[in-house]
Amino acid sequence: MTPARRPPAATFTREALADLRHAVGWIAREDPATADGLRIAANEAARAIGEHPMIGAVRTEFAPEPFRFVVLRRFPYLVVYAPDRQPPRILRVLHASQDLAALLASLSDDYQ
């Protein structure tokens, strides 16, 4: 009997990868182990989103549907993604203290 195939992990856009690299680099200056933890948490979120694209919360105060948000476990970072692609696409990885409304204002236009 063949094991069931897992759905592919969500993919990171260039902008999301740049966000993640910046965050990891910033944290690594003080704490390389925590920076590795952030990278791992982001990859775990990508797998979870790939398996269950609708797990994230809709946050219309920051971005219209269909965009969704997942908080990275143990970190104050949000993964912003589009569940309507196969596999889902991670569009941004942002610190929760940033001005999310301003950073995501053009999300719908950029995503077309």
Secondary structure, 3 states (H helix, E strand, C coil): CCCCCCCCCCEECHHHHHHHHHHHHHHHCCCHHHHHHHHHHHHHHHHHHHHCCCCCECCCCCCCCCCEEEECCCCCEEEEEECCCCCCEEEEEEECCCCHHHHCCCHHHHHC
